Amino acid sequence: MKIIHIANFYGPKSGGIKTTLHNLSAEYEKIGHEFIYVVPGKKFSREKMSHGACITLPSWVIPFSGGYRVIRSNRQVKTILQSLKPDRIEVSDRFTLSCLGRWASNRNIPAIVFSHETLKGLVKNYFGISLKNFVGWHNSRLASKFDYVVTTTDFAAAEFDEIGTSNVVKIPLGVDLDTFSPRHRNEELRTKMIKGGDVLLVHCGRLSPEKKPERSLQTLRELLGRGINARLVYIGSGPLHKKLYDSSRDIPVTFWGYVANKNLLAQMIASADISLAPGPIETFCLAALESLASGTPVVASNTSAVGEFLTQDNGDFVGLTAANNGAAFADAVEIILDELREDATLSERCRIQAEEFPWSRTILKLDSIHSVTAA
């Protein structure tokens, strides 16, 4: 089966969408499918890389996004699809690429769309109001264009469930369990990162407004005020970098920037005490799952989806959620620090929880809905 995946909001330093595409490519290939992903780039190109076949199309850079791009012409996308003759189409962009659902339907090509974000959350985050009718209309319209809407968590599915959408399926994303592992903890690197502190916090993700990276700074200030000798390391880049840097000159913070080397990234996360995931509208958060796979517990926003995978089936926690303020996050950090001191199994429990989310399971579930559409 030839599967073509078209995605936007992709760039040299993009995190989640790039990780997702690369792993989908590798896993689909393992079960015998041909997988090609089409993404925005500076110009047209086609190449076969270690993680699969990639086509880039001319695109626009989104202002103030830190380098994210969107494909300039949907007509070019359709031309490419016509020439590739796909058996199935996957789309990762509910906004500018939704027209591909109708295009595929008119040609009897089954198509699915991934809802990687919550429209309800985005509207409230940027406009401060709910716009419930608009959100419902958009989501209903989106679902009508595709055979299935794929959501990764109950949180992501909720806004579709509210309007009675019948073609929503929940398929969690996965984590690279070989790359991210507690065995990659590096004491020499930890010493370099912590710079004389006692507690090492990492924030791994884009420094963009919707992810509220300033919450991690607020958390650090709270902890310092409580006498905890902590240091925060930001791993990632984005449009808020300068603002965050300028506001943190008086506290122990390191801005490491975007880390392209996965092995180094894995060592950094595994060497930390706690990973902070403050994004209030995250529908999955691969960085949080990579932290768990590395044996590092997570503190996340209680309005995001991350809490869905921070508790094991037996009730033991591998991280905590907190209200969206620095004091609440600091409280959660202190609880986890106490747990780390008292229970040597916490790191192991984090890893065991992450092992419930291999990419192979994601692909088997995706393959099952592709098989249904073939029936």
C-alpha positions in Angstrom: 0.0 0.0 0.0 1.3 3.5 -0.9 0.5 6.0 1.9 1.2 9.7 1.3 1.2 12.0 4.3 0.9 15.8 3.8 1.9 18.1 6.7 2.4 21.8 7.4 4.0 23.7 10.3 7.2 21.9 9.5 10.7 23.4 9.6 14.3 22.7 10.3 13.8 23.0 14.1 10.2 21.6 14.3 9.8 19.0 17.0 6.7 17.0 17.3 5.5 16.9 13.7 9.0 16.0 12.4 9.4 13.3 15.0 6.0 11.9 14.1 6.6 11.8 10.4 10.0 10.2 10.7 8.7 7.4 13.0 5.6 6.8 10.9 7.8 6.4 7.9 10.1 3.9 9.6 7.2 1.8 11.1 5.1 1.7 8.0 8.1 0.4 6.1 8.6 -2.4 8.6 5.1 -3.7 7.9 5.5 -3.5 4.1 3.9 -0.2 3.2 5.5 2.5 1.0 5.3 5.9 2.9 6.1 9.3 1.4 5.6 12.5 3.3 5.1 15.9 1.7 6.1 19.0 3.7 6.9 22.6 3.2 10.5 23.6 2.2 12.4 26.4 0.5 12.0 24.8 -2.9 10.8 21.6 -4.6 12.9 18.6 -3.8 12.6 14.9 -3.5 15.0 12.7 -1.6 15.3 9.4 0.1 16.6 9.7 3.6 17.3 7.3 6.5 13.8 7.9 7.8 12.0 7.6 4.5 11.1 9.4 1.3 10.4 13.1 1.6 9.1 15.6 -0.9 9.3 19.3 -0.1 7.3 22.0 -1.8 7.8 25.8 -2.0 6.4 27.4 1.1 5.9 30.5 3.2 7.7 31.1 6.5 5.1 31.9 9.2 6.1 35.3 10.7 7.2 35.1 14.4 6.9 31.3 14.4 10.6 30.5 14.8 10.9 29.1 11.2 7.7 27.1 10.7 6.5 26.9 7.2 3.3 26.2 5.3 3.1 25.0 1.7 2.4 27.9 -0.7 0.1 26.2 -3.2 -2.5 23.4 -2.5 -2.7 23.1 -6.3 0.9 21.8 -6.3 0.0 19.4 -3.5 -2.8 18.0 -5.6 -0.5 17.8 -8.7 2.0 15.8 -6.7 -0.7 13.5 -5.3 -2.1 12.9 -8.8 1.4 11.8 -10.0 2.1 9.6 -7.0 -1.2 7.7 -7.2 -1.6 7.0 -3.5 -3.7 4.2 -2.1 -4.2 6.2 1.1 -3.8 9.8 2.2 -3.0 11.2 5.6 -3.1 14.9 6.5 -1.6 16.8 9.3 -3.1 20.2 9.2 -6.7 20.8 10.0 -6.6 24.4 8.6 -4.9 24.9 5.2 -4.9 21.3 4.0 -8.5 20.3 4.8 -9.5 20.6 1.1 -7.5 17.4 0.4 -10.2 15.4 2.1 -12.8 16.3 -0.6 -10.1 15.9 -3.3 -9.4 12.4 -2.1 -13.0 11.5 -1.8 -13.8 12.6 -5.3 -11.1 10.1 -6.5 -12.2 7.3 -4.2 -9.0 7.5 -2.2 -9.5 6.9 1.5 -8.1 9.8 3.6 -7.6 10.5 7.3 -6.8 13.8 9.1 -4.8 14.1 12.3 -6.1 16.6 14.8 -2.8 17.5 16.5 -4.3 20.5 18.3 -7.5 21.5 20.1 -9.3 24.3 18.2 -11.2 25.1 21.4 -7.9 25.6 23.2 -6.3 27.7 20.4 -9.3 30.0 20.2 -9.4 30.5 24.0 -5.7 31.0 24.2 -5.4 33.6 21.4 -8.8 35.3 21.7 -9.8 34.8 25.3 -13.3 33.6 24.4 -14.8 30.2 23.6 -16.5 30.8 20.2 -18.2 27.5 20.8 -20.4 27.6 17.7 -17.5 28.4 15.4 -15.4 25.6 16.9 -18.3 23.1 16.5 -18.9 24.2 12.9 -15.3 23.9 11.9 -14.8 20.5 13.5 -18.0 19.2 12.0 -16.9 20.5 8.6 -13.5 19.0 9.0 -14.8 15.5 10.0 -17.2 15.5 7.0 -14.3 15.7 4.6 -12.4 12.7 5.8 -13.0 9.0 6.4 -11.5 9.4 9.9 -10.3 12.1 12.3 -7.4 10.7 14.3 -6.9 12.1 17.8 -4.1 11.1 20.1 -5.9 11.5 23.5 -9.3 11.8 25.1 -8.5 15.5 25.6 -8.0 15.9 21.8 -11.2 14.0 21.0 -13.4 15.8 23.5 -14.3 18.7 21.2 -15.4 16.3 18.5 -17.3 14.1 20.9 -19.2 17.2 22.1 -20.8 17.6 18.6 -21.4 13.9 18.1 -18.8 13.2 15.5 -19.0 9.6 14.6 -15.7 9.0 12.7 -13.2 9.9 15.4 -10.7 7.4 16.5 -8.1 7.7 19.3 -4.6 6.5 18.4 -1.9 7.6 20.8 1.5 8.6 19.3 4.6 6.7 20.3 8.1 7.1 21.7 11.5 5.9 20.4 12.3 3.5 23.3 15.8 2.8 22.0 16.9 6.5 21.7 15.2 7.6 25.0 16.2 5.5 27.9 17.5 5.8 31.6 20.7 4.1 30.5 21.7 7.3 28.7 22.0 9.3 31.9 25.4 11.0 31.8 26.8 12.3 35.1 29.5 14.3 33.4 26.9 16.0 31.2 24.6 16.5 34.2 27.5 18.3 36.1 27.9 20.6 33.0 24.2 21.3 32.9 23.5 21.8 36.6 26.5 24.2 37.2 26.7 23.7 40.9 23.0 23.4 41.6 21.3 20.5 43.4 18.2 20.0 41.3 18.1 19.9 37.5 14.9 20.9 35.7 14.5 20.7 31.9 12.0 22.3 29.7 12.0 20.6 26.3 9.9 22.2 23.6 9.3 25.2 21.3 9.5 28.6 23.0 6.2 29.9 21.6 3.3 31.7 23.2 0.7 28.8 23.2 3.2 26.6 25.1 3.6 29.1 28.0 7.3 28.5 28.4 7.4 31.4 30.9 5.7 29.0 33.4 8.9 27.1 33.8 10.7 30.4 34.8 7.9 31.1 37.3 8.4 27.6 38.7 12.1 28.1 39.1 11.6 31.5 40.9 9.2 29.8 43.3 11.6 27.0 44.1 14.5 29.4 44.6 12.4 31.4 47.0 11.7 28.2 49.0 15.4 27.6 49.4 15.8 24.9 46.7 19.0 25.2 44.7 17.6 24.4 41.3 18.7 25.2 37.8 16.5 25.2 34.7 17.7 24.2 31.2 15.6 25.2 28.2 16.0 22.7 25.3 14.5 24.3 22.2 14.1 27.6 20.4 11.3 29.8 19.3 10.0 33.4 19.1 9.9 33.9 22.9 13.6 33.1 23.3 14.8 36.7 23.7 12.0 37.7 26.0 12.6 34.7 28.3 16.3 35.3 28.3 16.0 39.0 29.1 13.6 38.2 32.0 15.8 35.5 33.5 19.3 37.2 33.8 19.1 37.1 37.6 18.3 33.4 38.1 20.1 30.1 37.2 18.8 29.4 33.7 20.5 28.0 30.7 19.1 28.3 27.2 20.7 25.4 25.3 18.8 26.0 22.1 17.5 23.5 19.6 19.3 20.1 19.9 19.4 18.3 16.6 21.6 15.5 17.9 19.1 12.9 19.3 21.7 11.1 21.3 22.7 14.3 23.1 19.0 15.2 23.6 18.4 11.8 25.1 21.3 12.1 27.5 20.2 15.6 28.6 16.7 14.5 29.4 17.9 11.3 31.2 20.3 13.3 33.3 17.6 15.7 34.6 15.6 15.3 37.8 12.3 16.5 36.5 10.9 17.6 33.1 8.5 20.5 32.9 5.7 20.5 30.4 3.6 23.7 31.0 1.8 23.9 27.7 -1.9 24.3 28.8 -3.4 23.0 25.5 -1.1 20.1 24.6 -3.0 17.3 23.0 -0.2 14.8 23.5 3.3 16.2 24.1 5.9 13.9 22.7 8.6 15.6 24.9 6.8 14.5 28.0 6.6 10.9 26.8 10.3 11.0 25.8 11.1 12.2 29.3 9.2 9.2 30.9 11.1 6.9 28.5 14.3 8.4 29.8 13.3 7.7 33.4 12.6 11.4 34.2 9.3 12.2 35.9 7.1 15.0 34.5 5.2 18.0 35.9 2.6 19.2 33.4 -0.4 21.5 33.1 -3.6 20.2 34.5 -5.5 21.6 31.5 -3.6 19.6 28.9 -3.7 16.0 27.8 -0.4 15.0 29.5 -2.0 13.9 32.7 -3.6 11.0 30.8 -0.4 9.1 30.8 1.1 10.2 34.1 -0.6 7.5 36.2 0.0 3.8 35.9 -2.9 1.3 35.9 -2.2 0.4 39.6 -2.5 4.1 40.6 1.2 4.9 41.0 2.2 8.2 39.5 5.1 8.9 37.2 4.5 12.6 37.2 2.0 15.2 38.4 -0.3 17.9 36.9 -0.6 21.3 38.3 -2.6 24.5 37.9 -1.3 27.0 35.4 0.8 29.1 37.8 4.4 28.9 39.1 3.4 28.2 42.7 1.3 25.1 41.8 4.1 23.8 39.5 6.7 24.3 42.3 4.4 22.4 44.7 4.3 19.5 42.3 8.1 19.6 41.8 8.6 19.4 45.5 6.4 16.4 45.8 8.3 14.6 43.1 11.6 15.5 44.6 10.4 13.9 47.9 9.3 10.9 46.0 12.7 10.6 44.2 14.4 10.7 47.6 12.1 8.1 49.2 11.4 5.7 46.3 14.2 4.5 44.2 11.7 2.9 41.7 10.2 6.1 40.4 12.6 6.3 37.4 11.9 2.7 36.6 8.2 3.3 36.8 8.5 6.2 34.4 10.2 3.9 31.9 7.6 1.1 32.3 4.8 3.6 31.6 6.5 4.8 28.5 6.9 1.3 27.2 3.1 1.2 26.8 3.5 3.6 23.9 5.8 2.1 21.3 5.5 3.5 17.8 4.8 0.0 16.5 1.5 0.1 18.4 0.6 3.4 16.8 1.3 2.0 13.3 -0.8 -1.2 13.9 -3.8 1.0 14.9 -3.3 3.2 11.9 -3.0 0.2 9.6 -6.2 -1.2 11.0 -8.2 1.9 10.0 -6.6 1.9 6.6 -7.6 -1.7 6.2 -11.2 -0.8 7.2 -11.3 1.9 4.5 -10.2 -0.8 2.0 -13.1 -3.0 2.8 
